[in-house]
Amino acid sequence: RFITKFLHNQGLITCKEPFKKLLSQGIVRGRTLQSSQTGAMLTPNDVYERNGTFFHKGTDSPVIVSWEKMSKSKGNGIDPQEMTESDGADAVRLFILFKAPPEMDVKFDVRAISGMVRWLKRLWLLTSNYVERRKQAEERVAGTEKEEEIDRLKEVTRASIEKVTGCLSTGQSFNVAIATLMKLSNALKAAFPVAGDSAEFKTSLIALFKMLSPMAPHIAEEMWEALGTVHPELKNTRILDESWPTLDRSAVA
């Protein structure tokens, strides 16, 4: 970038920047622990927590807690390998993307990953319940209530595809994209008792998996494979090879 600006100032090139958009990434800050008695930096293994307050194991004295840029000298770094082994690569990736927009500073608290793990478990449960219901091959609900639920689901799906597509294609709003997928999964869960056997439910579920795949490829592929057990046209296919979901303009109110 410096070379480009220099060449531009010398009148040798016309462009001012070497890229179309400058993304200044924020700082990842880790919980920093410091002895209130000596000022020495402490690691998580040196302290214990009680009622939201940290204490030094050796002296039982309160610990000074702050959020600072991760560094070895401060002992506030996080080993991503440990997180991956504990919670899985997909959960870690989603957790990082969901924390904040890339241009903002972020406080990296590993304990918050539990929320993302729970969401992925709910998605897996929804998939399992759907597969079991399809295996029973019976229409349980019919009538006005089902039609209304299908219409609501179609609208949420249409809006989700539009929102996530925009987030990933014109910006780096990964946290908004993930939040939108969470909203869609909630709509699917709400619609399942009434409309879980409908073609529209299947379409919405497939759209969710396709949009989740770039950010959580492993579990998305597993859930896609599960769909293949009840939908022959999906058997022996890979979600990686699928096209991006398209908007259903008929769902626009």
Phi, psi and omega in degrees: 000320179298317180297318179300315180294323178296312180297324178293317179296330179276358179077019183271336177224162183262336183278143180269335182231149180278004180211165184287326184218133178267123177246103177275110185284144179284174182266136175271117183253135178251158178294121183253128184246131184221137180295131179284346181265315185251343183081002181289147178284140182241156175257166178303333179286346182269355187230165171224158184247137177217120180055038177084002180245140180263141180230149178284129183298325184285326186240351185062017178275150179300150181252139176281124182246130176216168178245111183229166180304133182298136177200155179295322183296331181266353177063027184248017179280161180239131178275109181297334180294321178296320179294320180295317180294330182276316189240352179096149183296322182296315180296320179295315180298313179296321180299316180295316182291330185277340187301315184188162172301150186298337182275356182257151172292152182222137173270114188268095179254109187296338182293337182286350181293342181301328178296320179290323178298318180296322179296316179296325177294322178294322177297318180295320178295318178299317179296316180297316179296321179296315180298316180297321180293320179294327179294332179284339173051054176218144177273116186268330188229142175213163176115190186297319182301318179294317180297320179294320179294321178296318179298319179296318181294320179297320180293316179297319179296314179301313181295324181292316178299316180297316183292311183294320178301316178295319181298322185269337185262328183247359180201190178238042182274064183295325180295323178291320179299316180293318178299323178294320177294325176297319178296319179295320179295325176294322178294321177295318179297318180292326183277342188303313182301327184263319190239016183295342180261009184269158177294328180293323177297315178302315180299317180292321179295317178297318178299319178299313181297319180297318181286334178283332189305317181297333184258336178220070189294329186289307182289328177297319179292322179295317180290326176296318178297323178297321177298327180295342179284341180239353177234100185305328182291344179260350182295138180064021173251166180238138179295334178299331182268358183279153177278161179293142180299145181255156182286138174263096183296339180289345180275355180289127182290000000 
